[in-house]
Amino acid sequence: MVRTPLKLSRLQILSFRQHVGALDERMSLNAESLRRATWAGLQDSSPRAALLSIHARISGVRPHTWQHRSLVQMWGPRFNDYVVSAKDRAVFSLGRLPDGALARSRAQETARQLSAFLKGRRMPFGQAGRAMGVPPNSLRYAALTGTIHMHWDGAHQPVVWAVAAPRIDPQRARLELARRYLHILGPTTSEAFSRWAGLSLKEARATFAALSGELLLARTPVSDAWILASDEATIRTPRPLSTGARFLPSGDPYFLLWGADRALLVPQFNRRAALWTARMWPGALLLEGEISGTWRRTGGTVMLSAWRHLTGTEQRAVDIEIESLPLL
């Protein structure tokens, strides 16, 4: 018997995403809350974006919280700089290891050569690449094996070093990566997962097919898409949207979207064009549960472009949030 798709409203979807993405209420700072905040990984390609994403979800965050002992930095989806829980490093590395023999062999051989060259040392990846006689950017492929970690302070070249290989089958890691995406950004599609994870469309579709027993079809205001069946009860009952202000940095998981998903989050076309720009995206102002503007920062100066008039209460919430940003 084919089940009728679950019909979901925009409010149900936004409420669900804000709840599972820990944007409805800030958590206390500890290893467990950091893992929840990084459940789908946090981009850090814009210096200290991951720190600001953590701050939007956890109270008591300090300028060096992104270097917490429970977190690691690595080249994650689409080879962007990511901060993830150390417990989940296999998900964001082996989960992206290509299925094709040639591409997989390239990643494994790059990792083998880099590990052999480093011999336990830590080194800027540009220096390592030049010494090995290869383009430094090609070393990023080694990250797909889960054996290379990196550290980037935002000012200097990323420093790389070798670690032990994760003890998990790549296919299991791939399935878990898809579950993370479905949980944080569902309802969604295999096409959206392909773009988010940097996988081929064939690999993404095969992953969703392998998860078919765990998925439930949903009808949203913009398209038919999938959720984890285990999330059905949560998404059916909307919770209050996020209150106050949150300054989400460029690449934050909440708006790391493409296609129809963008129209669901930001219905007005001209505002979508202001948020998802052709080059480096600005940050997003989440105010009383809705994306209500964009922002950028230069050093300690925050420049906000609100999309509507802010009430006195909203302006105070924005000011308090700016003052609390954990930036040196």
N, C-alpha and C positions, 0 to 999 in steps of 0.2 A: 504493500500500500504506500503510495506516494503522499507524503505529508504536505499540506498547504504551506507555502512560505510564511514565516512569521512577519507580520506587518509592523514596522517600527516607525515612530515619528522622529523628527529631527531632535526634539527635546529628549527623547529616550536615549538616542545615540550620544548626544553631547553629555548628558548626565552620566552615562555609562563610562565614556572615555575619560571624563574628568575624575570619576571615582576610582577606576582601576589604574589610572595614571597618577594617582595621589595628588591631584590638583584641587580637590574639594576641601581638604583639611590638612594642614601641615603636620607631619609626623615628628616625633622626637628623634634626635640624632643618635644612631647606633648602626652596627653592621647590618642588622636585619632591615632597617628602614632604607639604608643605602642600597641594599640589594633590590628592594622593591622599587626605589626610584630609578634604578638602572635596569629594570626588567627587560626593556627593549633596547638597552644601550643608550648612551648619551653622547651625541656628537661633540667633539672638542676642536673642530677644525678652525673655528673662530676662537682666538685665545680666551680660555677660561669660560667658554660657553657651557661646558659640562658643569662647572661650579655653579653657574647661575641657574641651570636646570635643576640642580640639587636644591639650591636655595628656594626655588619656587615650590618645592615639595616637602622640605624638612626645615624645622626651626633650629636655631643655634649654629647655623653654618658659618664657618670662618674662612678666610682667604685660602687656607691650605687644606680644607676638607677634601678636595678632589684627590689629594694624595693619601687618603686614609688607607690604613694597612689592609683593609678588606677589598680595595679597588685596584684595578690594573688598567694600564693604558695600552692600546693596541691599534693597528690598522684594521678597522671593522668594515661593515657594509660599504660597498662602493669605494673601498680603500681610503675612507675618511678616518681621521683620528677619532677614536672612541674611548670612553671611559666605561668600564663594565665591572661587575663583581668578579673577583678572582675565581669564585666558584663556577662562574658561567663562561669562562674564557673559551672553552671548547665550543660552546654554542655559536659564538660570534667569529670563530676561526674555522674549525673543521666543518661547521654547518654551511659554510660557503665554498668548501673545496669542490672544484668542478667535477662533473661526472665524466667528461671527456678524457680519454687516456692522455692525449697530448698536453692539454692544459693542466691536468693533475700532475703529470710528470714534471712539467716546468716548475710548478710550485714546490714540489718535493725536492727537486734537484737544486733550486735556488736556496731553499732552506738548508740543505746539506752543505752546500758550498759556503754559505754565510756562517753557519755554525762552526765549520772547520776552520774558517779564516779567523773568526773572533777568538776561539780557544778560551772561552770564559771571560773575555774582556767586554767592556762596554765602550761603544764608539759612535760618534755622529755618523748617520747613515751615508752622508755625502762622502766623508773620508773613507768609509769602508768600501763604498762602491768604486771610488777612484782607485783605491789600492787593489781591488779585485779586477779592475779593468772592465767594469760593467756600468751601465747607466744607473746612478743611485736609485732612481725611482723604480727600477726593475726589482729592487730588493723587497718591495712591498708584497710581491707575490708569495714570499716566504711566510708571511703572516697567515696565509690560508691553512697552513699545517698546524697552527697553534704552538709552534716552537720558538716564535720570535715575539718579544715584547719591546715596547718603546716608551720613551719619556720625552715629552715636548713641553717646554716651559713657556712657549709662546714667543720667545725672542730669538732662541738659537735653533740650530738644526736638531731634529729628533735624534736622540741617542738610542741605539738598539743593542739588544743582547739576546742570547739564546737561553731557552728554558726547556725542561723535559716535555716530551709530547704528551698531550692529554690521552687518558685511557678511555676512549669512547669511540664507537664506530661512527664514521662521518655521516651515515644515513640517519642514525639516531639523533645526532647533533642537528642535522638539517630539519628533521621533523620538529624538534624542540624550538628551533629558530622560528619556524612558521607558527607554532603555537604562541610564542611570545608576541609575534606581530598581530595575530588574530585577537589575542587578549587585549592588547593595548590600543589597537587601531581598528578593531572590528566594528561593524561589518565591513568586510573587504573582499578582494578578489585575488586570484593567482596572478593576474597581470600587475596589480598594484604591488603584490609581494615581490614579484620579479624586479620591479624598478627599485623598491626600497632596499632589498637585500643585495642587489647587484648580480642576480642570477639570470641565466637565460630563461626565456619564457617556457621552453620545454622543461627545464628543471623545476621551475615554479609550479607548472601544471601537474607534473608528476608528483611533486610533494603534496599538493592539495588532494590529488587522487589517493595517495597513500593514507591521508588523514580523513578520508570521506566518512568513515564510521564515527568520527568525532565532531563532524560539522553539521550545521543546521542552516538551511537557506533562509535568508531574510529579505524582505521587500522594503527598501528605504525610499525616501523622497527623490533620490537621484538614480538609483539602480538596484538590481538584485545583487546580493553579496552574501558572504558567509560569516557566520560567527561560530565560536566553539559551543557545542551543545551544553557544555558545563557552565557557560556564561548566560544561558537563557533566563534563568530566574532573576539574575542581577539586572539584566538589561530590560526586562519587562517592567520593572518597578522603578521609575525615575526617582532619583534623590535630588535634593536641592542643588542647584548649580553652584560652582565655586563663588565664594563671596570675597569682597575686597579686590585688591589688585595683585596681579602676578606679572612680572616682567620675564617673558619667555625669550630666551636668546635665539639667535639664528640657528636653524637646524634642530630645535627642540622637537621631541617625538610627537607632541600634540599636534603640530601643524606640518610634520614631515610627510606631505601628501602630494598627490598628483591627480590630474583628471577630474572626474566627477566628485571625488572626495573633497576637493577644494571648494566646490560650489555648495556642498553641504555645510562646511564649516563657516564659509564667508559667502553668503548668497549674492552680494552685490559685486558685479564684474569689476568695476573700477577699483574697488577696495582689494579684490584679489590681485589685481595687477600691481598694486602698491606693496603687497606683502610678499608675493612670490615673484620677485624681480628676475631679470635675465642674468644678473650677476649675483654677488653675495647678498643673500636675503637679509633684510633687517630683522630685528626682534619683533615679537608680537606682544601687545598689551592685552592681557586677559583681565577684563574688568566686569565684575558681577556676572561671570559665566559666559561672556561673549567676547570675541576678538573685537576690540574697540579702537585700535590704532596700531601704529608701528613705532619703533624706537631704535636708535643707534647710540653708541657711546664713543667718545674719544677721551682716553685716559679716564679721569673721574667725572667727566661731563656727560650727562645723559640728555639726548635730544629727542623729545616725544612729539609725535604727530598724531593727535587724537582725531578720530573720525566723526565725533559728535561733541556737543557741548557737555562738559562735565559738571555735575552738581557740586556744591561745596563739600559734601560728604565724600563724593568720589575723588575730588581733587586732593582732599586730605589723605585718603587711602593711597593715592598715587604718590604723594610726597613722602609718606611714611615708608612705602615700599622702596622708593629710590634711596632714601637715607639708610635703609637696611641692607642694600646690596653689598655682599662681602668682597669688595674690591679694594686692593691696596691703593 
